[in-house]
Structure formats: C-alpha cells, structure tokens
Amino acid sequence: MIQLLAIPILPLLATVAALGLGRRLPWAGGALIVAAIALSLIGLLLVPDGTAISAIWFESGGYCLTVGLEVAPLTRFAAIIVAGIALGVAIYSLGYMAGKPNWPRFFAELGLFVGAMLALVLSSSLVLLFAAWELVGLASYLLIGFHHEEAGASAAAAKAFLMTRIGDVGLLLGWLLAVAATGTTDVEALVGAIGARQLGPSVVAMIAFLMVAGVVGKSAQLPLTGWLPDAMIGPTPVSALLHSATMVAAGAFLVLRLYPVFAAVPAALVLLLWIGATTALVAGLIATAEMDLKRVLAWSTASQLGEMMIALGLGGPRAATFHLAAHAAFKSTLFLAAGVVQEETGTGRLDRLGGVVRALPLTGVIFVLAALALAGVPPLSGFWSEEAILAIAVRHGPGMALLLVLLALLAGIYIGRAAAAAFLGGPWKRIAGKANWAMRTGMALLALVTAILGWLLSDGLAAFLPFPIVPEPEIGWRLCAVAAGLIGLGVGAGRARRSSAPTLGSLPAHLGAGLMAATAAPARWVTRLGRHLDLFEAGLDKCVRGLAIAAEALARTAQSAERSLDAAAGRTAGAVWRLACDTERAEALGFGRGGDALAAGIDTGGERLRGLQAGRLYLYTLALFVWAGAALVVGGLMVWL
C-alpha cells in the first residue's frame, strides 16, 4: 500500500522541493522532477493488480465519503501512459527551460500536474477523483499563463480555466447526485449499484448527462473547444503534456472509468457520439486552414479527441483506450518537435518556415514519423488505434465508416500541409542552435514509443483491459482508411506547395498542377468555414468575458457583503464586550462591595448584641434593682402629684 501511495505523492513531494530549493538543485529542480516521475513509473510496473488503499474521510447521516487509490487494469494502463509521456516531456523540459527565468516554478507546476493526474487516474473514490480533476485544472491554469508578462498569456489561462469550469460544474453535480443515490463515493459501489439495478433509470440518466458536461469541458469538445488553441501560448512542454496527451484526455478517461454508468444510458452515448463526430469534423477542417504550427496541432488534438468520443459513443471503449494511448505518444512527439522548430527559427508561422529539415534533420525525421502515425500509416501506432475505431464504426453501418475515412483524409491533409510547409523547400539559414541533448533525448524517446506502441497493442499488451475485444475491420475498409490518409498527406503537401511555391520546389512532380486544381475549391471552402468558425469562437470569447465580468461583479458584491458583515460583527462584538465590562463592574460594585458592607454591618451588630449577653449575673441583678427603684420613685411621684 505504501508503494501505491508513493506513486502520486513522489511528484508532489518533488514539487515542494523544487519550489522551495529549486535554485540550489540541479536544473532548478528539474532533475528531481524527472527522478520522481521515473520512480512513479517503476512503481506502476511493479505494484501488483488489486492493490488498493482507502480511508473514510467523512461520515454522517448515512453518507460515507471515502478517499482511496486502486491499481486495476484500466487505471494502471492510464497511469503508465501519464507517467511515460510525462517522463519524456520532463526530460525535454530540462533543455527547453535551461537558463530561462522562473524555471524552478515551471518544474514545480509540472510536478504538481503529474502528481494530480496520477491521483486522478488511480482514484477509487469520486471525491478524490474530482479533487484531482480540479487540481489538474489549476496546474493547467498556472502553466498556460507561465509567461504571464507576454501579451495574451493571462487571458488564455483565464479562458481555459473558466471554460473548463463550465463543464466541471456538471461533473460536480453528477458525483454529488451519485453520492445521494448510493450513500458513498466509492466508484465500485456506484458501478455495482447500477449493475444490480438498485438505482432508478432517471437517476442514472441524470448522473450520466451531468458527467457528459465535464467530459465536454475537459476534452475541449464543442461548444467548449475555443480554449484549446489559445492555450498554445504556454511553453511547448505544456502543450505537449497537458493539452495534447494527458489532461485533455481526462474526459475520455472519465467515460472509460465509469463506462457502466454511460452504458446504462444509451442516450448519453449517442450524445457523446454526435458531439465527438461534430467536433472531429469541424476541428479537422479548421486545422487544414490554420497558419500557426502549434495551433494546427491544437485543432488536431480536438479532432482526435472527437474520434475517441465516436468510439465511446459507438460502444467501443477498448478502441477508445487504444487511441488514447497512441494519440498521447504521437501528438506529444509532434509538439516537442514543433517546439524545437519554434525555438530554433523564432517563429511558428507556416508561411515563414521552409527547409528546416536541412538544418534540423533529426527533428524533421521525428516530426514526419509522428505525422505518419497521426495519418494512420502502417505500421505506426496511429494505424492500429484508428483501425480499432474503424472496426467499431463498420459494425454500425457504412455511414459511420465513411465518416472515419473522411476524418483520416482530413488528418492527412492538415498534418501533411504542416510538415511540408515547415520542413521542405529551400535551406533555412537562421538557426539559433538552442536544441540540446535533453530536448533531443525527450523527442527521441517519445518517437520510439510512437513507432513501437502499435506493435505492443496489436500483440495483446492491453488484452487485460476490462473491455470486449474488437474484431478487425474488413480488408476493404482498412485499405480505404490507409489510402485516405496517404491521399490526405499528398493533398496537404500540395496545398503547402501552392501557398509557398518558391520555397517548396523539391516536392515530387505528381503533387503538381493536377493536385492543385483538385484542391483549389475545397481549400476556398475550408477557408470560408474557418472564418465562420473564428466568428463562432469570437462569440464564445465574448461569452467567457461576460462570465468573467459577471464573476468579478459577483466577487465585488460578495466582498461588499463580507465587509458589511464584518462591520456588523465588529459592532456586535463591541457591544457584547461593553456589556461584559458593565456586568463586571456591577458585580464588583454591587455584589462584591455591597456584600462586604452587609457582612461588616452584621458583624458589628452581632458584636454589640454579644456585649449585652456577657454572662455576668451580678450586673444583671444590679440592673434589675436599679430599674425597680426607678419605677417605685416614678410611681410615688405620680401618686403624690
């Protein structure tokens, strides 16, 4: 149990050390973060299945709120993905952040994210899952706005924080409703209650639909997609880890973790299906017209996450799990390579790049390898995961299968265009020479994972997952998907050549005039659609700014009310204090001194009374004769007179 507890705690302890002692540690605490992540990864490989730790956090009125961690096949698989990708990104960050200001804070925030994400995927409790979910959002906010002095960084961080919080409200209400229905926060208790039909259908449906909102917000699905491209203003390791590989995949993981809840509500799966399909199609189209390299990859992330939602909506959790792993590998690799390009050339604009492969051959090879994986070219990882999704789609009819083929075509177009515009063409002269061994090592490790992960998955690495095995699709559909990806790569490269012909003369001749004519009309249509979607995103921005203004006004109102309450409380406390002082004086003067005076008077009177009763009989007899003589004299005088 201690070994299990150490898996998420080690990165958090390294975070505290990097934050407090970072400038006195190697690589400003980055080496400590890398070591902590590596130890967590080793722990995940060694801890046996079924290991769990749990404790009661709060118990009252029949409700039991537990917190706990559990190593099950799914949680181990997801945690290995998180730790593995985080290790490669952290090694890359050692070189990327070297010499930059505030890099101890960067590594501290990176460790905070990794620890929170590991706690999220290993959690066996809804309350701990939600707490880690919110901590991941906080780390994302801090890392997106890391360069807060740059224009737009703070706004992008606030936009991401607010838009994801919209979905998080649904998740909060969903797990609170689950607690109200089951009396506990234990995940297995909820799943068991649904399996035993102990909860009413309306309650289960409400829980599922509320949690869909959390999935949409965290995984950047429509209509809460606009924050993801703006988040690319953060450092490249942030884009690679948080916003392409792990954090945005938390929504898909939530559905996988609670899949029996969603499976019990077919309407919720249908909703996920169409949200994912719409997002995948729209984001893929925008990516084909985007001019910034990192924003192309950001829209690609939204599209690929949409494919995961399609798989989940069609009842293919195993396919979604495969694509989650493959996407984490090839997309983080693409982002790291894009970061090298941007650091070396000083720009990420596709219309200003070209020929970078001649100056950065390793980066070019790694980017192309990951791009082929994204396009679904065999035998790379993306081919195997997209094939699994295609198999699920084929079982539900040719319409869904054609949609997956179309998405493969779009993926080939936007990644082929980005790769050709950035790396092909004439020689690039202005190279800063910032890439170092750490950056190259991080990229190479993740590129290796991208290359071999498909073989590992196909050979049964994930056979232990608690989901039914997906049969392979028909050979015809497999060939269609691969052909669509290859054609898309050619079309994308052709579009790059048309937009910057003087710098891409080295492209093959068959991507020439005929290809240009074939892609001219779709390109114009995509550009117009992109402008409309930009307007839609601008509208979302206005809504978010309105929410921010409303939240600020509410905060001011709350502060004013708090100040009024403080003043009233101060006045009440003063009055009570004065009353207490008056009471003390009354007690001292009235009861204390008055009581003392009364006691003194009684004592004096008693002394005087005791003087009258001294016990001397001769004095009493003398007094009696005196009184008797006086009485006789007075009586005689009265008779005489």
N, C-alpha and C positions, 0 to 999 in steps of 0.2 A: 504493500500500500504506500509506503514511503517513496518507492521508486515511481509509482504513478503520480503521486502528489508533486514530485520534483519536476515532472515534465513541463507543466506550465509555470511553475514557480521559478525555475532557474533563469529563464529570460527576464522575469520581473525583478529578481534579485540583481541581475546584471544591469538592468535599467537603473536601479537605485545607485549602484556603484558608479556607473557611467555618468550619472547626473551629479553625484557628489564629488567624485575623484577623477572625472574624465580627463582633465588636462594633465594629470600626473600618471595616466595609464597609457600603454602602447596604443597608437592610433586613436587617441582620445576616447578610449573605452570601447572602440570598435572590435578589437581583438577579443575582449571579454564577451561581447555580444555574440560574436562568431562561435566562441568556445561553448557558450551556454546553449545556443541553438544546436550545435553538433552533439552535445551531451543529451539534449532532449530527443534528438533523432535516434541516437543509440538506445536510449531508454525505451522508445516506442518499438524498436525492433526486438528488444529483449523481454519486455514485460509480457507475461502470458495472457491469453484470452480469458475473459471472465473476471479479470482483476477489477475490483471496484472499491470505492471508498465513499461513505455517505455519513452525513450528520444532520440532526434536526436543528434547524436554525430558529424556527418559531412554531409554537403550537398553542392554539387557543380555539375554544368553541367548536371543536370537531375538525378543525383545519390544521394540517401538518405541512409546514413548509420546510422541505429538505434541500440541502446542497450536497452535490456529490459528483464524482468523476467515474467513468466506466470505460474499460477497453473492450469494445465489441468489434466484430469485423469491419463494420462501416466506419465507426469512429476512429479505429486505428488507421484505416486506409486514408481517410480525410486528413488526419493529423500528420501522417507521413508526407502527404502532398504539401501541407502547410510548412512543415519543418524543412523538407527537402528544397522547396523553392526559396524559402527564406534564407537557407544557408548559402545558396548560390548568390542571391541578391546581396546578402550581408558581406560576402567576400568581395563582390564587385564594388560595394559602397566604400570599402577601405581605400580603394584607389580613387573613386569618384569624388569623395568628400575630402581627400587629403589637402590640407592647407586652407580649406575654406573656413570662414568664420562660423562659430557656433556648432562645430561638428560634434562635440560631446552631447549637445542637446539632441542632435539628429539621431545619434545612436541610442540615446535613452528613449526617444519616442519610438524608434524602430523596435527596440526590445519590448516596450510596452505593447505595441501592436501584436508582436509574435506571441507573447505570453497570453494576451487576451484571446487571440484567435485559437490557440491550442486549448484554452479553457472552454471556449465555445464549442468546438467540435467534440471534445471529450466529455462534455457535461451530461449527466444523467438526470438533471433537475431543470425544470422550466425556469425557475427563478435565477439559477446560476447562468443558464443559457442566455437569458435576457440581460443580466448584468454584464456578461462578457460581450454580448451583442452591442450594448451601449458603449462599453469601454473601447471596442473596436472603432465605433463611430467617432469617439473622442480622439483616439490616436490618428484617425484619418483626417480629422479637422486640423489637428496640430501639424501633421506632415504636409498637407496641401498648402497650408499657409506658412510653411517653414521660412520661405523668403518673404516675410511679411512686408519688408520695405519695398518690394517690387510692386509696380502698378498692377492691380487686379488680383494679387495673391490672396489678400484678406477677403475680398469679395467672393472669390471662387471657393475659399474654405467655408465661408458663411453659407453660400448657396448649397454646397454639398451637405453641410450639417443640417440646414433647415429642410431641404427636400427629402433627405433620408429620414428625418424625424417624422415627416408626414406619414410615411409607411410604418414607422416604429410604433406610432400610436395604435394602429391596428393590431400589431403583434402584442402589445401590452394588454389590450382589451381581450385578445384571444386567449392568452395564457391565464389571465385572471378569471375568465369565464370557465376555462378548463379546471382551475382550482375550485371554483364554486361548485362545479358539477361533480368532481371526484373527491374533493376534500384534501388533495395532496398535490405537490408539484412534481412528483416522480414521473418521468417520461414513460417508463414501462407500465405504471399504473394506469395512465391515460390510454395507452395503446391496448392494454388488457381490457379495460372497461369498454372500449369501442368494439373490440373483438367479441366480447361476451354480450354485446348489445344492452349494456346497462345504462347507456345514455340515450336520450331521445333523439330522433333524427334531426329535429330543428336545432337542438343544442350543438350537435356535431357539425351541422352545416354552418352555423354561426361561427363556431371556432375556426373552421377551415377558411371561410371567406375573410374573416378578420386577419388571419395569418397570411393570406394571399397579399394583403396590403403591405405587410412587412417584407415579403419576398420582392414585390414590385419596387419598393423604395431602395432596398439594399442592392439588388441586382440591376438597377438602372434600366428598368423596363418602362415602356410608355404607360402613362404620360409623365413619369418621373425619370426621364433619361437625360435631360439637359445638363445636369450637374457633372456628368462623367467627362465629357470633352473639356470643360473648363478646368477640371481638376488636373489636367496635364501641365498646368503651370508649376506644379510642385517638382521637386527633384526627380530625376529619372528613376532611381531605385524605388521611389514611392509609387510611380506609375506602374513599374514592373511588378511590385509585390501586392500593393493594396488594390489598385484599380484595374488590374488585368487578370491576376492569378488567384488571389485568395479572398479578399474582403468582398468583392462584388459577387464571388461565387458562394458567399454565405447564404444568400437567398435560396439558391438551388440546393445547398446542403440542408437547409431547414426543411424543405419539402421531402428530401430523402430521409432525414431523421424521423420525421413524423408522417411518413408516407401512408401508413394505415389510416390516419385521420383524413387525408385527402382522398384516398381510395374509397373511403366510405361515403364520399360526397362527389359523385360523378360530375355534377355541375361545376364544382371548383376546379376539377381537372380540365374541363372544357374551357373554362375561363383562362386558366394558365396557358392552354394550347393556343388560343387566339391572341392573347396578349403577347406570347412569345413569337408567334408567326408574324404578327404585325410589326413588332419591334425588330425582328431579324431582317425583314424585308426593307423597312424604312431606314434602319441604321446602315444596312449594306449599301443601299442606294446613295445615302449621304456620303459614305466613305469613298465612293467612286468619284465624287466631285470635290472632296476636301483637299486643300493645298498644303496643310501642315502635316509633317510626317507623324508626329505623335498623336495628333487628332485623328488621322486616318486609323491608327491602331486603336484609339479610344472608341470610335464608332464601330470598328470591327469587334471590339470586346462586347459591346451591347448586342451586336448581331449574333455573335457566337453564344452568348448567354440566352438569347432568344431561342436558339436551336436546342439548348438544354431544356428550356421550358416546353418546347414542342415535344421532346422525348418524354418528359414527365407527364404532359397532358395526354399523350397517346398511350400511357401505361407502360413506359419503358424506363424504369428507374436505373437498371443496370447500364443501359446505353447512355443515360444522362451522367452517371458516375464516371464512365469511361471518358466521355467528352470533357467532363470537369477536369480530370487528371491531364488529358492530352492538351487541352487549351491552356492550363496553367503552365505547362512546360514550354510550348512553342510561343505563347504570347509574351511570357516574361523574357524569353530569349530575344524576341523581336524588339521589345522595349529597351533592353540593355544594349543591343546593337545600335538602335536609334539614338540612345544616349551618347554613345561613342561618336557617332556622326555629328551630333549637335555640339558636343564638346570640342571636337577637332575643327569643325568648319565654322562654328559660331552661328549657325542657322539651322532651322528645321524645315524651311520653305522648300517645297519640291521644285518650284520654278527657279530657285537659286542654287540647287545642287546639281550634281552630274559628275560622273567619272570618279567617284570616291573609292571605288573598288581598287583602282590602281595605286592609290596611296594607302588604303587600309584593306589589304587583301583578306586577312583573317576575319575582319568584321564583315566584309562583303560575303564571304563564304557562309559564315554563321547566319547572316540575315537571310540569304537565299535558301539555306537549309530549312530554317523555321518558316519561311514564306511558302515553300513547297508543302510543308506539313499542314499549314493552315488551308492551303488549296485542296488538300485531300489527295496528294500524290503518293502512291505506294512506293516503298513500304513504311513510310514515316508514320508517326503516332496519329496525326490527324486523319489519315486514311482509315485506320481501324475504328476510331471512335465515330467518325461520320458514317462509316459503313453500318455500324450498330444502330445509329439513329435511322438510317435509310431502311434497314430491315424492319424496324417498327412501323415506319411510315408506309411501306409496301403492304403490310398486313391490314392497314386501314384504307386502302384504295389508291388508285393511281394519282388522284389529285394531290394527296399529301406527298407522295413520292416525287411528283413533278416539282412541288414547292421546294423540297430538299435539293433537287438537281439545280433549280434556279438559284438557290442560295449558294451552292457550290460554284456556280458560274460567277455570281457577284463577288464571292470571296476571291476567286482567281483574278477578276478584273481589278479590284482595288489594291490587292497586295502586289499583283504584277505591275501595275502602274507605279506604285510607290517604290518598288525595288528598282525598276528601270530608270525612273526619274532621279533617284538618289545615287545609284551606283554605276550606271552605264554611261557611255558617252566619252567626251574628251577628258584629258587628265585634269585632276583638281590640284591647284597649286597651293592654296592657302591651308596648310595643315599645322595645327598648333602643337601636335605631339604630346597631348595630355594623357593619352591612354597608357596605362602601366600594367604591370604583371597582374595586379589584383583584379582590374577590370577585365583583362583578357581571360583570366582563370575563371571568374564568375560566369562570363559568357560561354566559355568552352564547356564548363560543367553542365549548364542547362541545355546547351546544344546537344551534348551527348545523351542527356535524358530524352530530349525530343526525338533523337534518332532511334533509340532502343526501346522506348516505352511501349511503342506499338507491338513489338515482338513479345515483350513481357506480358502485356494484356492479352494478346492473342494466344499465348501459351498457357493461360489459366492462372496468371498471377492474382486476378480478382475473382477467381472461381468461388472463393469462400464468402463472397458478399451475399447478404440475405435477400437476393432478388432472383427471379427466374431467368434462366439463360435465354439469350436472344438468338434465334436461328439466323444463319447468314442469308442475305438477300439473293434474289436470282441473279445470275451472271449478267443478264441484260441490263438490269438496273445498276449493277456495280460498274459496268463499262460506261454507262451513261453518266454516272456521277464523276468518274475519273476523267472522262472526256470533257465534261463541263468545266472541271477545274483547270485542265490543260488549255482549253479554248479560252477560258477567262484570263489565264496568265498571258496568252498571246494578245488578246484584245487589250488588256491593261497596258502591256508593253507598247502596243501600237498607239494607244492614246497618249502615252508619255512621249513617244516619238513625234506625234503630230503637234503636241503643245510645245515641244522644245526640239525641233528637228535639227538645228545646228549642233546640238551637243550630243545627239544620240545616233550619229551616223553609223555606228558599228552594229546596229541591230540587223538581224537576218533579213534577207530580201523578201521573204514570204510574209513579213509583217508590214509590207509596204502599202502601195496605193489602194489595192483591193480591200485590205483590212481597214484602212482609214475611211473609205466610203461606207463600209458596213457599220462602222461605229459612230459615224457623224450624227445621225438622227438620235440614237439613244443617248449620246453624250449631251446634246442640247436639252433633251427631255429631263435627264438627270440633273443638269444644272438648274433648270427652272424649278424642279421639285426641291432641290436643295435650298433655293431661295425661299420657297414657301415654308419649308421646314425651319429655316432660320427665323422666319417671322413667327412661327409657332413657338420656337424656343425663346424668342424675344418676349412673347406673351407670357410664357412660363416664368421668365426672369422678372417681369413686372409683377406677376402674382407672388413670387417669392419675396420681392422687395416690399410689396404691400403687406405680406405676412410679417416681414421683419419690422416694418413701421408700426404695424398693429401690436406686435410683441413688445416693441420699445415703448409705445404708449401705455400698454398694459403694465409694463415694468415701472414706468414713471408713476402710474396710478397706484400700483402696489407700494411703491416707495413712499408716496404721499400718505397713503393709508397707514403704512407702517410708522411714519413719523408721527401722525396723529395719535395712533395707539400708544406710541412711546411717550408722547407728551401727557396723554390721559393717565397712562400707568404711572408716570412720574408724579403727576398731581395727586393721584390716589395714594401713592406710597408716601408722599409728603404729609398728606392729611392723617394717614394712619400713624405716621411717626409722631406728629404733633399730639394726636390723641393719646398715644402711648406715653409721651412725656408728661402731658397733663395728668394722666392717670397715675403716673409715678409720683408726681408732686402731691396729688390729692391723697395718695396712700401715705406719703411721708409726713405731710402736714396734718391731715385729718385723722388717719388711723394710727399713725406712729406717735406723733406728739400728743394728740388728744388722748390716746390710750395711756400714754405715760403720765399725763396730768391727772387723769381719772384714778389711776393706780396710786399716785402720790397722795391725792386727796383722801382716798380710802385708808391709806396707811396712816395719815395724820389723825383722821377721826378715830381710828382704832387705838392709836396711842393715847389719845385723850380719854376714850372710854375705859381703857385699861387702867388709867390713873384713878378713875372713880372706883374701881374694884381692886384695891391694893391688898385686901385680906387682913387689915389691922382693926380688931374688934373694939378696942378701947376708943378709937377715933369714931367708930360708928355710934357707940353708946353716948359719948360726949356730944356728938352732933344731935342725937335724939333728945337729950336733956335740954340742949340749947333751944331746939325748935319747940319743945314742950313748954319751956319757961317763957319763950317769946309769945306763945299762943295764950298762956294764962294772963300775962301782962296786958296783951291787947284785949282780951275778954273782960278783964276787970275795968279797964279804962272805958270800955264801951258801956258797962253797967253803970259806972259812976256818972258818966256823962248823961 
